[in-house]
Amino acid sequence: MFQKTFPAVFMLSLLMSGMPANAQEPPENSENIKRNSRFWEATLAGGHYMVALDRISSVSRHKYLLDGAVIVDEVTIDTVGQALARFYFITPITESATGSAAGAAAAKITERGQELIDRAAQAAGTEAHRMVIKKFPETTHAHTIEYRILSEEELTALYESVRNAWESGRGRKFSAK
C-alpha cells in the first residue's frame, strides 16, 4: 500500500511547491491593519504624534488658569517611558468674563488684537501665532511633547479618540487643522 500512495503524495507535494509563495501569506493590507491597530496617531497643524496603545499609562483632560490670563483646556497622554504628550486649547480669560461692560470691552480688545496678529502672520507667510510656545531650556528639555489645538470641539474629538482607542485596544487615527 505504501508503495502505491507514496508516488501520488510525492507528486502532489511537488505540484504544491510550485505554487506562488504569496498565496499562503495574508495580503499586505491585513498586515498594515494589524500593525496600525496597535497605535493611536494624531496628525495636527503642529506635527504628528503616534503612540503604541500598550505604552499609554493614563489619559486625562482638565482645565486650569495660566498666569491669570488664559484658560487652558488640556488633554494629557502619559506613557511608559520619558515622554508626556499634551494637547491644549487656550481661551483668553476675557472670553469667560461675559455679561459685564468691562468683559465686553476686554473681549473686543482681545478680538482686535487677534485680528492684527492673524493679518501679520498671513503677511509674513507663517503660522507662528498658532504654534506652541516653549521657553528654552525649561520647557524644551522637560520631556514634554506639546500640540496646540485651535478649537474646543477638536480637543474634545481628540480626547474621545484616544480614550476610545485605549479602552478598546484598537488603534485609531485622528486628524485636526
OpenMM code with the backbone's topology and positions (N, CA, C; nanometers):
from openmm import Vec3, app, unit

residues = "MET PHE GLN LYS THR PHE PRO ALA VAL PHE MET LEU SER LEU LEU MET SER GLY MET PRO ALA ASN ALA GLN GLU PRO PRO GLU ASN SER GLU ASN ILE LYS ARG ASN SER ARG PHE TRP GLU ALA THR LEU ALA GLY GLY HIS TYR MET VAL ALA LEU ASP ARG ILE SER SER VAL SER ARG HIS LYS TYR LEU LEU ASP GLY ALA VAL ILE VAL ASP GLU VAL THR ILE ASP THR VAL GLY GLN ALA LEU ALA ARG PHE TYR PHE ILE THR PRO ILE THR GLU SER ALA THR GLY SER ALA ALA GLY ALA ALA ALA ALA LYS ILE THR GLU ARG GLY GLN GLU LEU ILE ASP ARG ALA ALA GLN ALA ALA GLY THR GLU ALA HIS ARG MET VAL ILE LYS LYS PHE PRO GLU THR THR HIS ALA HIS THR ILE GLU TYR ARG ILE LEU SER GLU GLU GLU LEU THR ALA LEU TYR GLU SER VAL ARG ASN ALA TRP GLU SER GLY ARG GLY ARG LYS PHE SER ALA LYS".split()
positions = [
    Vec3(0.0823, -0.1195, 0.0000),
    Vec3(0.0000, 0.0000, 0.0000),
    Vec3(0.0858, 0.1245, 0.0000),
    Vec3(0.1942, 0.1224, 0.0795),
    Vec3(0.2826, 0.2378, 0.0899),
    Vec3(0.3444, 0.2711, -0.0457),
    Vec3(0.3792, 0.1676, -0.1204),
    Vec3(0.4437, 0.1896, -0.2494),
    Vec3(0.3489, 0.2556, -0.3478),
    Vec3(0.2201, 0.2324, -0.3376),
    Vec3(0.1239, 0.2907, -0.4306),
    Vec3(0.0924, 0.4366, -0.3946),
    Vec3(0.0842, 0.4678, -0.2655),
    Vec3(0.0456, 0.6031, -0.2265),
    Vec3(0.1640, 0.6988, -0.2229),
    Vec3(0.2839, 0.6487, -0.2037),
    Vec3(0.3986, 0.7370, -0.1941),
    Vec3(0.4196, 0.8199, -0.3210),
    Vec3(0.4179, 0.7569, -0.4417),
    Vec3(0.4367, 0.8398, -0.5629),
    Vec3(0.3278, 0.9466, -0.5776),
    Vec3(0.2062, 0.9162, -0.5396),
    Vec3(0.0973, 1.0148, -0.5523),
    Vec3(0.1193, 1.1315, -0.4560),
    Vec3(0.1589, 1.1011, -0.3328),
    Vec3(0.1853, 1.2056, -0.2332),
    Vec3(0.3058, 1.2872, -0.2754),
    Vec3(0.4086, 1.2188, -0.3279),
    Vec3(0.5287, 1.2886, -0.3728),
    Vec3(0.4957, 1.3848, -0.4863),
    Vec3(0.4154, 1.3416, -0.5820),
    Vec3(0.3760, 1.4257, -0.6956),
    Vec3(0.2925, 1.5450, -0.6476),
    Vec3(0.2045, 1.5196, -0.5552),
    Vec3(0.1206, 1.6268, -0.5017),
    Vec3(0.2061, 1.7324, -0.4315),
    Vec3(0.3053, 1.6891, -0.3550),
    Vec3(0.3914, 1.7852, -0.2853),
    Vec3(0.4749, 1.8648, -0.3839),
    Vec3(0.5186, 1.8018, -0.4946),
    Vec3(0.5924, 1.8752, -0.5968),
    Vec3(0.5046, 1.9803, -0.6634),
    Vec3(0.3827, 1.9450, -0.6924),
    Vec3(0.2898, 2.0404, -0.7536),
    Vec3(0.2632, 2.1591, -0.6611),
    Vec3(0.2445, 2.1295, -0.5335),
    Vec3(0.2151, 2.2360, -0.4374),
    Vec3(0.3360, 2.3262, -0.4156),
    Vec3(0.4564, 2.2717, -0.4238),
    Vec3(0.5753, 2.3538, -0.4037),
    Vec3(0.5937, 2.4530, -0.5175),
    Vec3(0.5347, 2.4272, -0.6309),
    Vec3(0.5437, 2.5187, -0.7440),
    Vec3(0.4445, 2.6327, -0.7374),
    Vec3(0.3530, 2.6290, -0.6432),
    Vec3(0.2541, 2.7361, -0.6296),
    Vec3(0.3215, 2.8608, -0.5769),
    Vec3(0.2721, 2.9782, -0.6118),
    Vec3(0.3324, 3.1021, -0.5631),
    Vec3(0.3302, 3.1077, -0.4106),
    Vec3(0.4397, 3.1539, -0.3538),
    Vec3(0.4522, 3.1584, -0.2078),
    Vec3(0.3549, 3.2570, -0.1456),
    Vec3(0.3221, 3.3644, -0.2163),
    Vec3(0.2332, 3.4647, -0.1562),
    Vec3(0.0894, 3.4170, -0.1439),
    Vec3(0.0570, 3.3042, -0.2051),
    Vec3(-0.0790, 3.2525, -0.1907),
    Vec3(-0.1045, 3.2050, -0.0484),
    Vec3(0.0008, 3.1739, 0.0241),
    Vec3(-0.0153, 3.1252, 0.1602),
    Vec3(-0.0043, 3.2371, 0.2633),
    Vec3(0.0416, 3.3569, 0.2224),
    Vec3(0.0576, 3.4687, 0.3147),
    Vec3(-0.0652, 3.5592, 0.3109),
    Vec3(-0.0977, 3.6237, 0.4209),
    Vec3(-0.2093, 3.7167, 0.4185),
    Vec3(-0.1755, 3.8378, 0.3324),
    Vec3(-0.2757, 3.9021, 0.2757),
    Vec3(-0.2491, 4.0205, 0.1939),
    Vec3(-0.1771, 4.1270, 0.2754),
    Vec3(-0.1002, 4.2110, 0.2061),
    Vec3(-0.0213, 4.3140, 0.2727),
    Vec3(-0.1098, 4.4080, 0.3545),
    Vec3(-0.2294, 4.4359, 0.3060),
    Vec3(-0.3191, 4.5269, 0.3780),
    Vec3(-0.3561, 4.4754, 0.5158),
    Vec3(-0.3737, 4.3447, 0.5291),
    Vec3(-0.4099, 4.2928, 0.6609),
    Vec3(-0.2948, 4.3094, 0.7589),
    Vec3(-0.1705, 4.3015, 0.7118),
    Vec3(-0.0547, 4.3248, 0.7987),
    Vec3(-0.0528, 4.4708, 0.8443),
    Vec3(-0.0821, 4.5631, 0.7531),
    Vec3(-0.0871, 4.7049, 0.7897),
    Vec3(-0.1961, 4.7306, 0.8923),
    Vec3(-0.3086, 4.6654, 0.8752),
    Vec3(-0.4186, 4.6825, 0.9705),
    Vec3(-0.3765, 4.6301, 1.1072),
    Vec3(-0.3132, 4.5129, 1.1106),
    Vec3(-0.2674, 4.4575, 1.2383),
    Vec3(-0.1661, 4.5502, 1.3038),
    Vec3(-0.0676, 4.5977, 1.2259),
    Vec3(0.0361, 4.6835, 1.2807),
    Vec3(-0.0230, 4.8160, 1.3293),
    Vec3(-0.1086, 4.8775, 1.2491),
    Vec3(-0.1657, 5.0070, 1.2851),
    Vec3(-0.2685, 4.9967, 1.3961),
    Vec3(-0.3276, 4.8803, 1.4168),
    Vec3(-0.4288, 4.8682, 1.5210),
    Vec3(-0.3665, 4.8735, 1.6603),
    Vec3(-0.2357, 4.8702, 1.6680),
    Vec3(-0.1666, 4.8780, 1.7964),
    Vec3(-0.1359, 5.0226, 1.8352),
    Vec3(-0.1659, 5.1191, 1.7465),
    Vec3(-0.1244, 5.2570, 1.7684),
    Vec3(-0.2405, 5.3555, 1.7637),
    Vec3(-0.2219, 5.4660, 1.8352),
    Vec3(-0.3089, 5.5820, 1.8197),
    Vec3(-0.2223, 5.6897, 1.7558),
    Vec3(-0.2745, 5.7512, 1.6498),
    Vec3(-0.1999, 5.8529, 1.5769),
    Vec3(-0.2809, 5.9817, 1.5698),
    Vec3(-0.2107, 6.0933, 1.5781),
    Vec3(-0.2740, 6.2239, 1.5620),
    Vec3(-0.1916, 6.3055, 1.4625),
    Vec3(-0.2590, 6.3578, 1.3624),
    Vec3(-0.1964, 6.4477, 1.2670),
    Vec3(-0.2573, 6.5849, 1.2899),
    Vec3(-0.1715, 6.6812, 1.3261),
    Vec3(-0.2159, 6.8140, 1.3658),
    Vec3(-0.1372, 6.9201, 1.2905),
    Vec3(-0.1822, 7.0458, 1.3008),
    Vec3(-0.1121, 7.1557, 1.2350),
    Vec3(0.0331, 7.1641, 1.2818),
    Vec3(0.0593, 7.1310, 1.4082),
    Vec3(0.1941, 7.1418, 1.4630),
    Vec3(0.2803, 7.0188, 1.4454),
    Vec3(0.2284, 6.9135, 1.3848),
    Vec3(0.3089, 6.7940, 1.3651),
    Vec3(0.2280, 6.6662, 1.3717),
    Vec3(0.2953, 6.5577, 1.4034),
    Vec3(0.2346, 6.4246, 1.4050),
    Vec3(0.2775, 6.3539, 1.5335),
    Vec3(0.1842, 6.2847, 1.5972),
    Vec3(0.2126, 6.2105, 1.7198),
    Vec3(0.1604, 6.0689, 1.7035),
    Vec3(0.2398, 5.9716, 1.7465),
    Vec3(0.1992, 5.8311, 1.7379),
    Vec3(0.2467, 5.7602, 1.8635),
    Vec3(0.1583, 5.6789, 1.9227),
    Vec3(0.1939, 5.6059, 2.0431),
    Vec3(0.1322, 5.4663, 2.0367),
    Vec3(0.2082, 5.3687, 2.0855),
    Vec3(0.1562, 5.2323, 2.0967),
    Vec3(0.0553, 5.2295, 2.2107),
    Vec3(-0.0601, 5.1698, 2.1875),
    Vec3(-0.1665, 5.1680, 2.2886),
    Vec3(-0.1216, 5.1013, 2.4180),
    Vec3(-0.0377, 4.9993, 2.4082),
    Vec3(0.0065, 4.9312, 2.5296),
    Vec3(0.1123, 5.0098, 2.6075),
    Vec3(0.1564, 5.1232, 2.5545),
    Vec3(0.2521, 5.2087, 2.6241),
    Vec3(0.1833, 5.3247, 2.6963),
    Vec3(0.0528, 5.3441, 2.6733),
    Vec3(-0.0223, 5.4509, 2.7404),
    Vec3(-0.0513, 5.4077, 2.8837),
    Vec3(-0.0195, 5.4953, 2.9802),
    Vec3(-0.0476, 5.4628, 3.1200),
    Vec3(-0.1637, 5.5454, 3.1751),
    Vec3(-0.1937, 5.6612, 3.1145),
    Vec3(-0.3118, 5.7380, 3.1550),
    Vec3(-0.3480, 5.8381, 3.0467),
    Vec3(-0.4763, 5.8718, 3.0440),
    Vec3(-0.5299, 5.9744, 2.9552),
    Vec3(-0.6162, 6.0646, 3.0420),
    Vec3(-0.5924, 6.1950, 3.0338),
    Vec3(-0.6715, 6.2860, 3.1175),
    Vec3(-0.7070, 6.4122, 3.0413),
    Vec3(-0.8088, 6.4810, 3.0926),
    Vec3(-0.8478, 6.6106, 3.0391),
    Vec3(-0.8826, 6.6991, 3.1577),
    Vec3(-0.8293, 6.8202, 3.1573),
    Vec3(-0.8565, 6.9132, 3.2657),
    Vec3(-0.8371, 7.0574, 3.2175),
    Vec3(-0.8905, 7.1515, 3.2954),
    Vec3(-0.8767, 7.2940, 3.2665),
    Vec3(-0.8051, 7.3608, 3.3819),
    Vec3(-0.7287, 7.4640, 3.3483),
    Vec3(-0.6635, 7.5422, 3.4519),
    Vec3(-0.6405, 7.6850, 3.4030),
    Vec3(-0.6219, 7.7740, 3.4968),
    Vec3(-0.5952, 7.9148, 3.4695),
    Vec3(-0.4436, 7.9336, 3.4698),
    Vec3(-0.3904, 7.9882, 3.3625),
    Vec3(-0.2464, 8.0066, 3.3490),
    Vec3(-0.2109, 8.1539, 3.3614),
    Vec3(-0.1309, 8.1867, 3.4606),
    Vec3(-0.0824, 8.3234, 3.4830),
    Vec3(-0.1945, 8.4265, 3.4908),
    Vec3(-0.3137, 8.3856, 3.5279),
    Vec3(-0.4261, 8.4769, 3.5411),
    Vec3(-0.4716, 8.5380, 3.4101),
    Vec3(-0.4238, 8.4863, 3.2975),
    Vec3(-0.4540, 8.5477, 3.1681),
    Vec3(-0.5304, 8.4576, 3.0717),
    Vec3(-0.5056, 8.3282, 3.0770),
    Vec3(-0.5710, 8.2365, 2.9829),
    Vec3(-0.6190, 8.1115, 3.0553),
    Vec3(-0.7261, 8.0553, 3.0015),
    Vec3(-0.7773, 7.9275, 3.0497),
    Vec3(-0.7261, 7.8216, 2.9538),
    Vec3(-0.6596, 7.7210, 3.0081),
    Vec3(-0.6045, 7.6128, 2.9278),
    Vec3(-0.6923, 7.4900, 2.9475),
    Vec3(-0.7425, 7.4364, 2.8378),
    Vec3(-0.8178, 7.3114, 2.8362),
    Vec3(-0.7210, 7.2095, 2.7760),
    Vec3(-0.6810, 7.1097, 2.8547),
    Vec3(-0.5687, 7.0248, 2.8162),
    Vec3(-0.6012, 6.8764, 2.8234),
    Vec3(-0.5559, 6.8036, 2.7224),
    Vec3(-0.5590, 6.6578, 2.7216),
    Vec3(-0.4144, 6.6115, 2.7365),
    Vec3(-0.3915, 6.5218, 2.8310),
    Vec3(-0.2573, 6.4711, 2.8571),
    Vec3(-0.2560, 6.3198, 2.8374),
    Vec3(-0.1553, 6.2730, 2.7648),
    Vec3(-0.1351, 6.1299, 2.7457),
    Vec3(-0.0011, 6.0959, 2.8091),
    Vec3(-0.0078, 6.0206, 2.9168),
    Vec3(0.1139, 5.9775, 2.9850),
    Vec3(0.1481, 5.8382, 2.9341),
    Vec3(0.2757, 5.8148, 2.9108),
    Vec3(0.3189, 5.6870, 2.8568),
    Vec3(0.4291, 5.6265, 2.9415),
    Vec3(0.4484, 5.4975, 2.9229),
    Vec3(0.5607, 5.4292, 2.9845),
    Vec3(0.6837, 5.4790, 2.9090),
    Vec3(0.7750, 5.5380, 2.9797),
    Vec3(0.8920, 5.5982, 2.9166),
    Vec3(0.9089, 5.7399, 2.9680),
    Vec3(0.9752, 5.8231, 2.8919),
    Vec3(1.0067, 5.9564, 2.9393),
    Vec3(0.9200, 6.0670, 2.8825),
    Vec3(0.8406, 6.0428, 2.7808),
    Vec3(0.7669, 6.1496, 2.7142),
    Vec3(0.6227, 6.1617, 2.7634),
    Vec3(0.5793, 6.2836, 2.7780),
    Vec3(0.4418, 6.3161, 2.8159),
    Vec3(0.3848, 6.4021, 2.7040),
    Vec3(0.2713, 6.3620, 2.6475),
    Vec3(0.2111, 6.4381, 2.5381),
    Vec3(0.0991, 6.5259, 2.5917),
    Vec3(0.1014, 6.6526, 2.5532),
    Vec3(-0.0006, 6.7486, 2.5953),
    Vec3(-0.0627, 6.8119, 2.4711),
    Vec3(-0.1947, 6.8124, 2.4672),
    Vec3(-0.2705, 6.8753, 2.3596),
    Vec3(-0.3602, 6.9782, 2.4268),
    Vec3(-0.3548, 7.1028, 2.3840),
    Vec3(-0.4340, 7.2022, 2.4562),
    Vec3(-0.4965, 7.3078, 2.3670),
    Vec3(-0.6054, 7.3628, 2.4189),
    Vec3(-0.6782, 7.4740, 2.3580),
    Vec3(-0.6756, 7.5879, 2.4591),
    Vec3(-0.6415, 7.7080, 2.4121),
    Vec3(-0.6285, 7.8236, 2.5005),
    Vec3(-0.7416, 7.9222, 2.4748),
    Vec3(-0.8028, 7.9685, 2.5841),
    Vec3(-0.9070, 8.0705, 2.5771),
    Vec3(-0.8632, 8.1887, 2.6637),
    Vec3(-0.8616, 8.3104, 2.6076),
    Vec3(-0.8294, 8.4261, 2.6920),
    Vec3(-0.9303, 8.4395, 2.8059),
    Vec3(-0.8847, 8.4803, 2.9223),
    Vec3(-0.9719, 8.4953, 3.0391),
    Vec3(-1.0851, 8.5932, 3.0098),
    Vec3(-1.0625, 8.6854, 2.9189),
    Vec3(-1.1643, 8.7849, 2.8849),
    Vec3(-1.2889, 8.7215, 2.8251),
    Vec3(-1.2737, 8.6076, 2.7573),
    Vec3(-1.3894, 8.5411, 2.6979),
    Vec3(-1.4812, 8.4809, 2.8031),
    Vec3(-1.4288, 8.4540, 2.9217),
    Vec3(-1.5133, 8.3998, 3.0275),
    Vec3(-1.5792, 8.5097, 3.1096),
    Vec3(-1.5396, 8.6340, 3.0871),
    Vec3(-1.5954, 8.7485, 3.1616),
    Vec3(-1.7049, 8.8168, 3.0818),
    Vec3(-1.7981, 8.7394, 3.0300),
    Vec3(-1.9060, 8.7963, 2.9509),
    Vec3(-2.0163, 8.8499, 3.0422),
    Vec3(-2.0959, 8.9395, 2.9886),
    Vec3(-2.2101, 8.9909, 3.0641),
    Vec3(-2.1842, 9.1249, 3.1304),
    Vec3(-2.0597, 9.1661, 3.1414),
    Vec3(-2.0302, 9.2953, 3.2026),
    Vec3(-1.9710, 9.3885, 3.0978),
    Vec3(-1.9786, 9.5183, 3.1234),
    Vec3(-1.9223, 9.6168, 3.0311),
    Vec3(-1.7709, 9.5991, 3.0198),
    Vec3(-1.7057, 9.5739, 3.1326),
    Vec3(-1.5604, 9.5541, 3.1318),
    Vec3(-1.5241, 9.4291, 3.0529),
    Vec3(-1.6014, 9.3225, 3.0714),
    Vec3(-1.5770, 9.1981, 2.9982),
    Vec3(-1.5962, 9.2161, 2.8490),
    Vec3(-1.6993, 9.2890, 2.8100),
    Vec3(-1.7252, 9.3142, 2.6683),
    Vec3(-1.6136, 9.3974, 2.6063),
    Vec3(-1.5679, 9.4990, 2.6785),
    Vec3(-1.4594, 9.5832, 2.6280),
    Vec3(-1.3308, 9.5025, 2.6138),
    Vec3(-1.3006, 9.4211, 2.7134),
    Vec3(-1.1800, 9.3387, 2.7095),
    Vec3(-1.1876, 9.2378, 2.5947),
    Vec3(-1.3061, 9.1815, 2.5725),
    Vec3(-1.3238, 9.0854, 2.4633),
    Vec3(-1.3005, 9.1523, 2.3281),
    Vec3(-1.3490, 9.2763, 2.3113),
    Vec3(-1.3279, 9.3496, 2.1855),
    Vec3(-1.1795, 9.3778, 2.1629),
    Vec3(-1.1106, 9.4162, 2.2682),
    Vec3(-0.9672, 9.4434, 2.2563),
    Vec3(-0.8931, 9.3155, 2.2189),
    Vec3(-0.9277, 9.2061, 2.2834),
    Vec3(-0.8639, 9.0777, 2.2542),
    Vec3(-0.8917, 9.0351, 2.1107),
    Vec3(-1.0163, 9.0498, 2.0676),
    Vec3(-1.0549, 9.0125, 1.9309),
    Vec3(-0.9788, 9.0953, 1.8284),
    Vec3(-0.9696, 9.2249, 1.8525),
    Vec3(-0.8970, 9.3143, 1.7606),
    Vec3(-0.7483, 9.2764, 1.7574),
    Vec3(-0.6919, 9.2503, 1.8720),
    Vec3(-0.5515, 9.2093, 1.8782),
    Vec3(-0.5278, 9.0803, 1.8019),
    Vec3(-0.6207, 8.9842, 1.8151),
    Vec3(-0.6069, 8.8570, 1.7429),
    Vec3(-0.6155, 8.8785, 1.5927),
    Vec3(-0.7037, 8.9689, 1.5484),
    Vec3(-0.7136, 9.0002, 1.4052),
    Vec3(-0.5825, 9.0558, 1.3526),
    Vec3(-0.5212, 9.1464, 1.4285),
    Vec3(-0.3934, 9.2051, 1.3870),
    Vec3(-0.2828, 9.1000, 1.3806),
    Vec3(-0.2798, 9.0124, 1.4785),
    Vec3(-0.1792, 8.9050, 1.4799),
    Vec3(-0.2003, 8.8115, 1.3609),
    Vec3(-0.3268, 8.7766, 1.3336),
    Vec3(-0.3575, 8.6892, 1.2202),
    Vec3(-0.3138, 8.7523, 1.0885),
    Vec3(-0.3423, 8.8817, 1.0697),
    Vec3(-0.3043, 8.9519, 0.9468),
    Vec3(-0.1526, 8.9592, 0.9325),
    Vec3(-0.0837, 8.9896, 1.0404),
    Vec3(0.0627, 8.9980, 1.0359),
    Vec3(0.1233, 8.8619, 1.0023),
    Vec3(0.0671, 8.7563, 1.0587),
    Vec3(0.1169, 8.6214, 1.0307),
    Vec3(0.0932, 8.5845, 0.8846),
    Vec3(-0.0225, 8.6198, 0.8317),
    Vec3(-0.0521, 8.5919, 0.6912),
    Vec3(0.0451, 8.6658, 0.6005),
    Vec3(0.0694, 8.7933, 0.6312),
    Vec3(0.1603, 8.8740, 0.5503),
    Vec3(0.3018, 8.8162, 0.5538),
    Vec3(0.3407, 8.7633, 0.6668),
    Vec3(0.4745, 8.7055, 0.6810),
    Vec3(0.4806, 8.5624, 0.6286),
    Vec3(0.3657, 8.5030, 0.5985),
    Vec3(0.3611, 8.3659, 0.5483),
    Vec3(0.3956, 8.2629, 0.6536),
    Vec3(0.3510, 8.2852, 0.7771),
    Vec3(0.3827, 8.1938, 0.8865),
    Vec3(0.2586, 8.1624, 0.9680),
    Vec3(0.2639, 8.0544, 1.0420),
    Vec3(0.1575, 8.0156, 1.1342),
    Vec3(0.2089, 8.0236, 1.2776),
    Vec3(0.3087, 8.1057, 1.3009),
    Vec3(0.3739, 8.1115, 1.4322),
    Vec3(0.2761, 8.1446, 1.5445),
    Vec3(0.1752, 8.2243, 1.5164),
    Vec3(0.0784, 8.2626, 1.6196),
    Vec3(-0.0080, 8.1453, 1.6650),
    Vec3(-0.0057, 8.0356, 1.5912),
    Vec3(-0.0837, 7.9169, 1.6272),
    Vec3(0.0041, 7.8060, 1.6862),
    Vec3(0.1328, 7.8308, 1.6967),
    Vec3(0.2259, 7.7277, 1.7436),
    Vec3(0.2386, 7.7265, 1.8956),
    Vec3(0.2883, 7.6149, 1.9467),
    Vec3(0.3191, 7.6004, 2.0880),
    Vec3(0.4337, 7.6955, 2.1220),
    Vec3(0.4250, 7.7576, 2.2379),
    Vec3(0.5318, 7.8463, 2.2839),
    Vec3(0.6097, 7.7748, 2.3927),
    Vec3(0.7395, 7.7633, 2.3729),
    Vec3(0.8251, 7.6991, 2.4721),
    Vec3(0.9358, 7.7960, 2.5113),
    Vec3(0.9833, 7.7771, 2.6327),
    Vec3(1.0915, 7.8598, 2.6840),
    Vec3(1.2139, 7.7717, 2.7041),
    Vec3(1.3222, 7.8081, 2.6397),
    Vec3(1.4464, 7.7324, 2.6498),
    Vec3(1.5182, 7.7669, 2.7788),
    Vec3(1.5704, 7.6767, 2.8556),
    Vec3(1.5722, 7.5316, 2.8383),
    Vec3(1.4615, 7.4623, 2.9158),
    Vec3(1.3846, 7.5371, 2.9964),
    Vec3(1.2871, 7.4749, 3.0868),
    Vec3(1.1884, 7.3836, 3.0151),
    Vec3(1.1169, 7.4353, 2.9170),
    Vec3(1.0134, 7.3532, 2.8536),
    Vec3(1.0662, 7.2671, 2.7402),
    Vec3(1.1752, 7.3069, 2.6773),
    Vec3(1.2253, 7.2255, 2.5669),
    Vec3(1.2919, 7.0985, 2.6148),
    Vec3(1.3410, 7.0947, 2.7375),
    Vec3(1.4092, 6.9764, 2.7899),
    Vec3(1.3254, 6.9029, 2.8958),
    Vec3(1.1973, 6.9294, 2.9014),
    Vec3(1.1120, 6.8719, 3.0064),
    Vec3(1.0476, 6.7395, 2.9656),
    Vec3(1.0918, 6.6791, 2.8551),
    Vec3(1.0359, 6.5526, 2.8056),
    Vec3(0.8858, 6.5647, 2.7809),
    Vec3(0.8434, 6.6824, 2.7358),
    Vec3(0.7027, 6.7063, 2.7076),
    Vec3(0.6856, 6.7345, 2.5586),
    Vec3(0.5918, 6.6645, 2.4990),
    Vec3(0.5557, 6.6861, 2.3591),
    Vec3(0.4259, 6.7648, 2.3622),
    Vec3(0.4226, 6.8812, 2.2990),
    Vec3(0.3049, 6.9678, 2.3081),
    Vec3(0.2488, 7.0018, 2.1710),
    Vec3(0.1164, 7.0099, 2.1668),
    Vec3(0.0451, 7.0490, 2.0464),
    Vec3(-0.0656, 7.1462, 2.0845),
    Vec3(-0.0802, 7.2505, 2.0066),
    Vec3(-0.1866, 7.3470, 2.0297),
    Vec3(-0.3022, 7.3146, 1.9360),
    Vec3(-0.4193, 7.2999, 1.9930),
    Vec3(-0.5409, 7.2700, 1.9179),
    Vec3(-0.6185, 7.4009, 1.9028),
    Vec3(-0.6802, 7.4212, 1.7869),
    Vec3(-0.7391, 7.5509, 1.7570),
    Vec3(-0.8856, 7.5675, 1.7961),
    Vec3(-0.9492, 7.4601, 1.8426),
    Vec3(-1.0879, 7.4746, 1.8879),
    Vec3(-1.1182, 7.3742, 1.9987),
    Vec3(-1.2129, 7.4102, 2.0809),
    Vec3(-1.2541, 7.3215, 2.1903),
    Vec3(-1.3168, 7.1938, 2.1350),
    Vec3(-1.3885, 7.2057, 2.0234),
    Vec3(-1.4523, 7.0897, 1.9620),
    Vec3(-1.3474, 6.9887, 1.9145),
    Vec3(-1.2379, 7.0390, 1.8546),
    Vec3(-1.1319, 6.9486, 1.8095),
    Vec3(-1.0631, 6.8814, 1.9282),
    Vec3(-1.0454, 6.9541, 2.0376),
    Vec3(-0.9840, 6.8950, 2.1563),
    Vec3(-1.0736, 6.7856, 2.2139),
    Vec3(-1.2037, 6.8098, 2.2155),
    Vec3(-1.2983, 6.7090, 2.2629),
    Vec3(-1.2918, 6.5845, 2.1741),
    Vec3(-1.2879, 6.6043, 2.0426),
    Vec3(-1.2795, 6.4912, 1.9496),
    Vec3(-1.1486, 6.4138, 1.9687),
    Vec3(-1.0387, 6.4842, 1.9915),
    Vec3(-0.9101, 6.4201, 2.0156),
    Vec3(-0.9159, 6.3353, 2.1423),
    Vec3(-0.9699, 6.3921, 2.2492),
    Vec3(-0.9802, 6.3199, 2.3762),
    Vec3(-1.0640, 6.1927, 2.3599),
    Vec3(-1.1779, 6.2053, 2.2939),
    Vec3(-1.2648, 6.0883, 2.2724),
    Vec3(-1.1934, 5.9822, 2.1885),
    Vec3(-1.1188, 6.0259, 2.0877),
    Vec3(-1.0484, 5.9324, 2.0005),
    Vec3(-0.9434, 5.8519, 2.0768),
    Vec3(-0.8573, 5.9204, 2.1514),
    Vec3(-0.7508, 5.8486, 2.2236),
    Vec3(-0.8078, 5.7647, 2.3370),
    Vec3(-0.9071, 5.8167, 2.4055),
    Vec3(-0.9677, 5.7408, 2.5152),
    Vec3(-1.0336, 5.6132, 2.4627),
    Vec3(-1.1100, 5.6257, 2.3544),
    Vec3(-1.1767, 5.5082, 2.2969),
    Vec3(-1.0759, 5.4066, 2.2433),
    Vec3(-0.9680, 5.4547, 2.1817),
    Vec3(-0.8647, 5.3630, 2.1314),
    Vec3(-0.8001, 5.2873, 2.2465),
    Vec3(-0.7677, 5.3588, 2.3528),
    Vec3(-0.7006, 5.2968, 2.4676),
    Vec3(-0.7926, 5.1968, 2.5374),
    Vec3(-0.9200, 5.2350, 2.5565),
    Vec3(-1.0149, 5.1452, 2.6234),
    Vec3(-1.0430, 5.0198, 2.5417),
    Vec3(-1.0576, 5.0357, 2.4112),
    Vec3(-1.0926, 4.9223, 2.3261),
    Vec3(-0.9714, 4.8393, 2.2839),
    Vec3(-0.8519, 4.8998, 2.2913),
    Vec3(-0.7317, 4.8302, 2.2460),
    Vec3(-0.7184, 4.8273, 2.0952),
    Vec3(-0.7984, 4.9104, 2.0272),
    Vec3(-0.7933, 4.9165, 1.8808),
    Vec3(-0.7438, 5.0537, 1.8377),
    Vec3(-0.6425, 5.0544, 1.7532),
    Vec3(-0.5815, 5.1783, 1.7068),
    Vec3(-0.6788, 5.2677, 1.6313),
    Vec3(-0.6452, 5.3943, 1.6326),
    Vec3(-0.7236, 5.4945, 1.5616),
    Vec3(-0.6309, 5.6000, 1.5071),
    Vec3(-0.6803, 5.6721, 1.4075),
    Vec3(-0.6093, 5.7866, 1.3531),
    Vec3(-0.6972, 5.9091, 1.3716),
    Vec3(-0.6389, 6.0152, 1.4258),
    Vec3(-0.7099, 6.1397, 1.4487),
    Vec3(-0.6409, 6.2485, 1.3665),
    Vec3(-0.7224, 6.3380, 1.3113),
    Vec3(-0.6656, 6.4469, 1.2301),
    Vec3(-0.7394, 6.5764, 1.2640),
    Vec3(-0.6639, 6.6858, 1.2775),
    Vec3(-0.7208, 6.8181, 1.3045),
    Vec3(-0.6396, 6.9221, 1.2296),
    Vec3(-0.6949, 7.0402, 1.2191),
    Vec3(-0.6266, 7.1513, 1.1496),
    Vec3(-0.5016, 7.1915, 1.2213),
] * unit.nanometer
topology = app.Topology()
chain = topology.addChain("A")
for resn in residues:
    res = topology.addResidue(resn, chain)
    for name in ("N", "CA", "C"):
        topology.addAtom(name, app.Element.getBySymbol(name[0]), res)
